[in-house]
Amino acid sequence: MKTLIVYFSQTGFTQKYAEWLAEALGGTTITMKEASKKEDSFFNDFDAIIFGSWLSMEKIAKADWFTSRLDKWKGKKLAIFGVGASPAEYSGIQGILDKTLTDEQKKVAKAFYCVGGLCYEKMSFGSKMLMKTFAAMLKGKKNKSETDKAMIEHVASSCDFSDKKYIEPIVAYIKG
């Protein structure tokens, strides 16, 4: 199965997952910036197209690039994944995945989550401020749950929780 993995990465975690997927599926990676310059016919030769990006403001950044093309890619195996610093068990993750695709889009594509990390050194100023605000909000919360405590730990400083195990459901879906 000829597979294309298109990715949008700010700090490198999404790129790492795209490369792991390419390795596992024998696929090709391309940045979203490069893919955006391609003619529609470029995508015709691929049997599967996967799009990955980072989570921002409770959504997968640039997901509309992928979802706006689903009608053009009928008959292909389609998947989208988001990468974030939140633990996979964090209650908000499923909600983000659920709203990534409409009910109609869920008939032809599937959304996944991969735990990445944070690299404050590579983040834009706006992203840094957003994360620091989120961390402060969590720290100030009364009656913190275990998930809240884990989130505080995850966003306190640069960290890397990426693991190839998170691509396994995507690989199984594409091969299935």
C-alpha positions in Angstrom: 0.0 0.0 0.0 1.5 3.3 -1.1 1.2 5.6 1.9 1.8 9.4 2.2 2.3 11.0 5.6 1.8 14.8 5.5 2.8 16.6 8.7 2.8 20.0 10.3 5.4 20.2 13.1 6.3 23.2 15.2 8.9 21.6 17.6 9.7 18.2 16.0 7.4 15.8 17.8 4.9 15.5 14.9 7.8 15.1 12.5 9.2 12.3 14.6 5.8 10.5 14.5 5.5 11.0 10.8 8.9 9.5 10.2 8.1 6.5 12.5 4.8 6.0 10.5 6.7 6.1 7.2 9.2 3.6 8.5 6.4 1.2 9.8 4.3 1.5 6.7 7.0 1.9 4.0 5.6 5.3 3.3 6.7 8.8 2.3 6.7 11.9 4.4 6.2 15.5 3.2 5.6 18.7 5.1 2.2 20.3 4.9 3.9 23.4 3.4 5.3 21.2 0.6 2.0 19.3 0.2 0.1 22.6 -0.1 2.0 23.4 -3.2 1.2 20.1 -5.0 -1.4 19.7 -7.6 -4.3 17.5 -6.7 -3.0 14.8 -9.1 0.1 14.3 -6.9 -2.1 12.5 -4.3 -3.7 10.2 -6.9 -0.9 7.6 -6.7 -1.3 7.0 -2.9 -3.6 4.4 -1.4 -3.4 5.9 2.1 -2.9 9.4 3.3 -2.2 10.3 6.9 -2.1 13.9 8.2 -0.4 14.7 11.5 -0.1 18.0 13.4 0.2 19.3 16.9 -2.6 20.1 19.3 -3.4 23.8 19.8 -6.4 25.4 21.5 -8.1 22.0 21.8 -7.9 21.1 18.2 -5.4 19.6 15.7 -3.6 22.5 14.1 -4.2 22.9 10.4 -6.7 19.9 10.4 -8.8 21.8 7.9 -6.1 21.3 5.3 -6.7 17.6 5.6 -10.5 17.6 6.1 -11.1 19.9 3.2 -9.6 17.4 0.9 -11.4 14.2 2.0 -13.9 14.4 -0.8 -11.1 14.4 -3.3 -9.5 11.3 -1.7 -12.4 8.9 -1.9 -11.4 5.3 -1.9 -8.2 5.9 0.0 -7.4 4.9 3.6 -7.4 8.2 5.5 -6.2 9.1 9.0 -5.4 12.2 11.0 -3.4 12.3 14.2 -2.7 15.0 16.7 0.4 15.2 18.9 0.4 16.9 22.3 2.0 16.9 25.7 -1.1 15.7 27.5 -1.2 12.1 28.8 -3.2 9.8 26.5 -5.6 9.2 29.4 -6.4 13.0 29.7 -10.2 13.3 29.5 -10.0 16.2 27.0 -8.2 14.1 24.3 -11.2 12.0 23.3 -13.3 15.2 23.0 -10.7 16.8 20.7 -10.6 13.7 18.5 -14.4 13.4 18.4 -14.7 17.0 17.1 -11.8 16.7 14.6 -14.0 15.0 12.0 -17.7 15.5 11.3 -19.9 12.4 11.5 -19.8 12.2 7.7 -16.0 12.5 7.6 -15.7 9.7 10.3 -17.2 7.3 7.6 -14.0 7.8 5.5 -11.3 8.8 8.0 -10.2 8.1 11.6 -8.6 10.4 14.2 -5.8 9.4 16.6 -3.7 10.9 19.3 0.0 10.5 20.0 1.7 11.7 23.2 4.6 13.9 22.2 6.1 16.5 24.5 7.0 20.1 24.8 10.1 21.9 23.6 9.8 25.4 24.9 13.1 26.3 23.2 11.5 25.7 19.7 8.1 27.1 20.5 6.8 30.4 19.2 6.3 33.1 21.8 2.5 32.8 21.5 2.6 29.0 22.1 5.0 29.5 25.1 2.6 32.0 26.7 -0.4 29.7 26.0 1.3 26.8 27.7 2.5 28.9 30.7 -1.1 30.2 31.1 -2.5 26.7 31.0 0.1 25.5 33.5 -0.8 28.4 35.9 -4.5 27.6 35.5 -3.9 24.0 36.4 -1.7 24.8 39.4 -4.3 27.2 40.8 -7.1 24.7 40.5 -8.5 23.4 43.8 -9.1 19.7 44.3 -6.8 18.6 41.6 -7.4 15.2 40.1 -4.6 12.7 39.3 -5.0 13.7 35.7 -4.6 17.4 36.6 -1.5 16.6 38.6 -0.1 14.6 35.6 -0.9 17.5 33.3 1.0 19.9 35.6 4.0 17.7 35.4 3.8 17.4 31.6 3.6 21.1 30.9 6.0 22.4 33.6 9.1 22.3 31.4 10.4 20.8 28.2 9.8 17.1 28.1 9.6 14.2 25.6 7.0 11.4 26.2 7.0 10.3 22.5 6.9 6.5 22.0 6.5 4.3 19.0 3.7 2.5 20.8 1.4 5.4 20.0 1.6 4.8 16.2 0.5 1.1 16.6 -3.3 1.9 16.3 -2.6 4.1 13.2 -0.5 1.4 11.6 -3.2 -1.2 12.4 -5.9 1.0 10.9 -4.0 1.7 7.7 -3.1 -2.0 7.2 -6.5 -3.2 8.2 
